[in-house]
Amino acid sequence: MEIYYKTERLILKMLHENSASDVLNFYVKNKAIFEKTEPNRPQNFYTIEYQSTLLRCEFQLALKQHALRFWVFTQDKPEQIIGTISFQNILRSVYQSCLIGYKFDSDFWHHGYAAESIEKAIAIIFQEMGLHRIEAFVLPENLPSIRLLERLGFEQEGICRSCIYLHSNWADHFRYSLINP
């Protein structure tokens, strides 16, 4: 597995802790949008120190193939983060599965960047890492994410009741999966 990949228009790469300020800027710029669908952040989440520590931990998890996060850039502006795709809870043995998450800067929505980068990331997970199944959880009202998952070939398996604690409440999520053919 590499730490740098290209698609027709995009770059996907793992980042080291020296990119903490860029990651922090990405999160701060999109805070209002991201926090609608994510758990409450630790109080120090929006600091360079926290992001640096997180990047260092994520890089170590990637080396062990326990988790993987790609940061997405356009080829014409390779210094600006436009999104991120993560694969968490990578299970081996009889499972060979993981959980996908993604988020993109709202300035880059409706250009096909999410689909293009996620397609590449899925190929890496299936072909290079040899996993069999990718799962995704999405809020029922998050129609853009549902449409994206379905366009990428994910199939809805049902609803997971009260499965994720968001904003002081347990929230239902649709469960989607994509199986390696």
Phi, psi and chi 1 to 4 in degrees:
 res  aa     phi    psi   chi1   chi2   chi3   chi4
   1 MET       -  136.2 -177.5  178.2   63.1      -
   2 GLU   -93.9  172.3  -56.3  -65.7  -36.6      -
   3 ILE  -108.8    3.8   62.3  169.2      -      -
   4 TYR  -145.9  126.3 -178.1   94.4      -      -
   5 TYR  -136.5  155.2  -64.1   87.1      -      -
   6 LYS  -124.8  148.3  -80.7 -172.3  173.4 -177.3
   7 THR  -116.6 -169.0   68.0      -      -      -
   8 GLU   -57.2  -41.2 -176.9  179.7  -34.0      -
   9 ARG  -121.4   -8.0  -58.0  176.7  -63.3  162.5
  10 LEU  -126.2  164.3  -56.6  171.4      -      -
  11 ILE  -122.9  132.4  -62.7  166.9      -      -
  12 LEU  -116.3  128.4  -77.4   70.2      -      -
  13 LYS  -152.1  154.1   62.1 -178.2  174.5  178.9
  14 MET   -82.1  146.4  -71.3 -174.3 -104.1      -
  15 LEU  -114.0  149.0  -63.7  178.9      -      -
  16 HIS   -93.1  171.4  -65.7  -80.0      -      -
  17 GLU   -61.1  -20.4   63.0 -173.5  -75.2      -
  18 ASN   -71.0   -4.6   58.9   -9.2      -      -
  19 SER   -99.4   13.1  -62.0      -      -      -
  20 ALA   -58.1  -38.2      -      -      -      -
  21 SER   -67.6  -36.8   62.3      -      -      -
  22 ASP   -66.1  -42.1  -63.9  -29.8      -      -
  23 VAL   -64.7  -43.9  170.0      -      -      -
  24 LEU   -60.2  -44.0  178.8   59.2      -      -
  25 ASN   -59.7  -41.4  -70.3  -21.9      -      -
  26 PHE   -59.4  -48.0  170.2   75.4      -      -
  27 TYR   -67.2  -43.2  -79.0  123.0      -      -
  28 VAL   -63.6  -44.2  167.5      -      -      -
  29 LYS   -60.2  -35.0  179.3  179.1 -177.1  -66.6
  30 ASN  -109.4   16.2  -66.2  -78.4      -      -
  31 LYS   -53.1  -49.6 -178.9  178.4 -180.0  178.6
  32 ALA   -61.9  -35.7      -      -      -      -
  33 ILE   -76.5  -49.2  -66.2  162.9      -      -
  34 PHE   -64.1  -39.3  -66.8  163.2      -      -
  35 GLU   -70.7  -11.9  -72.3 -170.6   -6.8      -
  36 LYS   -67.3  -31.1  -70.4  177.2 -173.5  174.5
  37 THR  -118.4    9.8   58.1      -      -      -
  38 GLU  -123.7  157.0  -64.8 -175.2  -12.9      -
  39 PRO   -61.3  161.5  -18.8   28.9      -      -
  40 ASN   -58.6  139.1  -67.1  -24.6      -      -
  41 ARG   -85.4  151.3  -59.8  -70.4 -170.1 -173.6
  42 PRO   -58.5  154.0  -17.5   26.4      -      -
  43 GLN   -57.3  -34.2 -161.1  168.1   19.1      -
  44 ASN   -96.4   13.2   61.5  -17.8      -      -
  45 PHE   -55.9  -40.6 -179.0   83.7      -      -
  46 TYR   -89.6   52.3  -65.7  100.1      -      -
  47 THR  -133.0  154.3   65.2      -      -      -
  48 ILE   -60.6  -41.9  -65.5  -76.6      -      -
  49 GLU   -60.5  -45.0  -64.3   78.2   19.8      -
  50 TYR   -64.2  -47.4 -172.1   94.4      -      -
  51 GLN   -64.0  -37.4  -65.1  -54.1  -41.8      -
  52 SER   -63.4  -46.1  178.9      -      -      -
  53 THR   -62.8  -42.9  -60.0      -      -      -
  54 LEU   -62.7  -44.4 -171.3   57.4      -      -
  55 LEU   -62.6  -40.2  -73.8  168.0      -      -
  56 ARG   -63.5  -44.5 -170.1  170.2   44.8 -105.8
  57 CYS   -65.3  -44.5  -70.1      -      -      -
  58 GLU   -63.1  -36.2  -73.2  179.2  -15.4      -
  59 PHE   -66.1  -41.1 -165.5   79.5      -      -
  60 GLN   -65.2  -40.0  -69.6  -56.9  -48.3      -
  61 LEU   -63.7  -36.3  -71.4  169.8      -      -
  62 ALA   -67.0  -40.7      -      -      -      -
  63 LEU   -60.5  -34.4  -68.7  175.6      -      -
  64 LYS   -87.6   -3.2  -63.0  173.6 -174.6  173.7
  65 GLN    57.6   40.3  -65.8 -170.0   -3.7      -
  66 HIS   -96.7  -27.0  -66.6  -52.4      -      -
  67 ALA  -158.1  159.9      -      -      -      -
  68 LEU  -150.3  130.9 -179.6   61.2      -      -
  69 ARG  -130.4  126.4  178.6  179.7  -59.7  -81.2
  70 PHE  -105.6  139.6  -70.9  112.0      -      -
  71 TRP  -101.7  140.4  -64.9   90.5      -      -
  72 VAL  -109.9  134.6 -177.5      -      -      -
  73 PHE  -134.3  153.6  -55.1   79.1      -      -
  74 THR   -83.8  150.5   60.2      -      -      -
  75 GLN   -66.5  -29.3  -72.6 -171.0   29.9      -
  76 ASP   -82.5  -12.6   59.0  -21.4      -      -
  77 LYS  -138.2   69.6  -84.5 -171.5  115.8  176.2
  78 PRO   -71.3    2.1   25.6  -32.5      -      -
  79 GLU  -100.2   -7.8   69.1  -75.1  -13.4      -
  80 GLN  -109.6  118.8 -179.1 -176.4    3.5      -
  81 ILE   -69.3  128.3  -63.6  171.0      -      -
  82 ILE  -111.5  -11.6   68.2  162.3      -      -
  83 GLY  -176.6  177.6      -      -      -      -
  84 THR  -148.4  146.2 -177.9      -      -      -
  85 ILE  -129.4  128.6  -54.6  161.8      -      -
  86 SER  -125.1  149.9   66.5      -      -      -
  87 PHE  -123.5  114.0  -63.4   94.0      -      -
  88 GLN  -113.8  170.4  -55.1  -65.7  -37.4      -
  89 ASN    50.1   47.6  -60.1  -25.2      -      -
  90 ILE   -70.3  116.6  -64.1  175.0      -      -
  91 LEU  -110.1  132.4  -60.7  174.4      -      -
  92 ARG  -102.9 -152.1  -65.0  -62.1 -170.6  163.0
  93 SER    63.7 -130.5 -176.0      -      -      -
  94 VAL   -78.2   -8.1  -62.9      -      -      -
  95 TYR   -91.9  -52.5  -62.1  102.9      -      -
  96 GLN    47.5   53.5  -61.2  -62.6  -27.1      -
  97 SER  -136.5  169.6   66.7      -      -      -
  98 CYS  -158.9  175.3   65.2      -      -      -
  99 LEU  -119.0  129.6  178.9   64.5      -      -
 100 ILE   -99.5  145.6 -170.9  173.3      -      -
 101 GLY  -141.1  153.3      -      -      -      -
 102 TYR  -157.3  154.7   47.2   84.1      -      -
 103 LYS  -156.0  144.9   54.5 -176.7   90.7   43.7
 104 PHE  -134.0  144.4  -76.3   80.6      -      -
 105 ASP   -56.3  130.6 -175.4  -42.1      -      -
 106 SER   -62.1  -22.3   60.2      -      -      -
 107 ASP   -67.6  -13.9  -70.7  -15.7      -      -
 108 PHE  -115.7   14.1  -64.2   89.5      -      -
 109 TRP   -72.8  155.5  -68.9   -2.7      -      -
 110 HIS    68.1   27.8  -50.9  -65.1      -      -
 111 HIS  -120.1    2.0  -62.7  -76.9      -      -
 112 GLY    79.9    7.1      -      -      -      -
 113 TYR   -67.3  -39.6  -66.3  138.0      -      -
 114 ALA   -61.9  -50.2      -      -      -      -
 115 ALA   -61.3  -45.0      -      -      -      -
 116 GLU   -61.8  -44.6 -177.2  176.9  -28.3      -
 117 SER   -74.4  -37.9   57.7      -      -      -
 118 ILE   -67.9  -38.1  -66.4  170.2      -      -
 119 GLU   -56.9  -44.0  -79.1  177.3  -10.7      -
 120 LYS   -65.6  -44.0  179.0   64.4  175.5  178.4
 121 ALA   -62.6  -39.1      -      -      -      -
 122 ILE   -63.0  -41.7  -71.5  168.8      -      -
 123 ALA   -59.9  -39.4      -      -      -      -
 124 ILE   -64.2  -45.5  -65.9  162.7      -      -
 125 ILE   -63.8  -43.7  -71.5  -64.2      -      -
 126 PHE   -78.2  -47.9  -76.4  161.9      -      -
 127 GLN   -82.7  -44.4  -64.1  164.7   11.4      -
 128 GLU   -87.9  -38.6  -66.0 -174.2   32.6      -
 129 MET   -93.2  -14.4  -66.9 -173.4   68.9      -
 130 GLY    72.2   23.4      -      -      -      -
 131 LEU   -77.1  158.9  -64.8 -175.6      -      -
 132 HIS  -105.2  -28.3  173.9   68.6      -      -
 133 ARG  -143.2  136.2  175.2 -176.4  171.1   89.0
 134 ILE  -120.4  130.0  -59.5  172.3      -      -
 135 GLU  -110.4  151.2  -64.8 -179.4   -1.8      -
 136 ALA  -138.8  140.9      -      -      -      -
 137 PHE  -115.1  134.0  -69.4   91.1      -      -
 138 VAL  -142.0  139.1   60.0      -      -      -
 139 LEU   -61.4  137.9  -73.7  164.0      -      -
 140 PRO   -56.4  -29.1  -26.8   35.0      -      -
 141 GLU   -86.3   -3.4   60.6  -90.6   18.3      -
 142 ASN   -86.2   70.8 -170.6  -14.1      -      -
 143 LEU   -61.2  -39.4  -62.2  178.3      -      -
 144 PRO   -60.5  -39.8  -25.5   35.1      -      -
 145 SER   -69.8  -37.8 -168.1      -      -      -
 146 ILE   -61.9  -46.4  -70.6  169.4      -      -
 147 ARG   -62.1  -40.3  -75.6 -168.7  -66.9  -90.9
 148 LEU   -62.3  -49.3  174.2   62.4      -      -
 149 LEU   -58.6  -44.9  -71.7  170.1      -      -
 150 GLU   -66.5  -37.0  -70.0  175.5   -8.6      -
 151 ARG   -64.1  -30.6 -168.8  167.7   51.2 -115.1
 152 LEU   -83.8   -1.3  -68.9  167.0      -      -
 153 GLY    99.4    2.1      -      -      -      -
 154 PHE   -69.5  145.9  -78.5   78.2      -      -
 155 GLU  -117.7  138.4  -66.8 -177.0   20.9      -
 156 GLN   -74.0  130.8 -172.5 -176.3  123.0      -
 157 GLU  -102.0  -15.9  -65.3 -175.7  -32.5      -
 158 GLY   147.8 -164.8      -      -      -      -
 159 ILE  -115.4  135.4 -168.6  157.0      -      -
 160 CYS   -99.6  109.1  -67.5      -      -      -
 161 ARG   -75.5  134.3  -63.9  179.4   46.9 -124.6
 162 SER    47.5   48.2  -65.4      -      -      -
 163 CYS   -96.7  -19.7   70.8      -      -      -
 164 ILE  -133.3  132.7  -60.4  176.4      -      -
 165 TYR   -86.8  108.9 -164.6   68.1      -      -
 166 LEU  -124.9  125.2  -67.0  175.8      -      -
 167 HIS    51.5   50.0  -47.8  -64.3      -      -
 168 SER    70.3   17.7  -56.9      -      -      -
 169 ASN  -142.3  149.7  -67.7  -60.0      -      -
 170 TRP   -82.2  129.0  -73.8  100.1      -      -
 171 ALA  -115.5  138.5      -      -      -      -
 172 ASP   -71.9  147.7  -64.3  -14.1      -      -
 173 HIS  -138.6  143.5  -79.1   66.6      -      -
 174 PHE   -73.2  143.3  -73.3  137.3      -      -
 175 ARG  -107.7  125.5  179.5 -174.3 -162.4  146.6
 176 TYR  -117.7  155.5  -79.9   81.1      -      -
 177 SER  -144.0  153.1   69.7      -      -      -
 178 LEU  -129.0  127.4 -178.9   67.1      -      -
 179 ILE  -105.0  136.2  -53.0  -61.6      -      -
 180 ASN   -67.6  119.8 -170.8   -1.8      -      -
 181 PRO   -65.3      -   11.1  -13.1      -      -
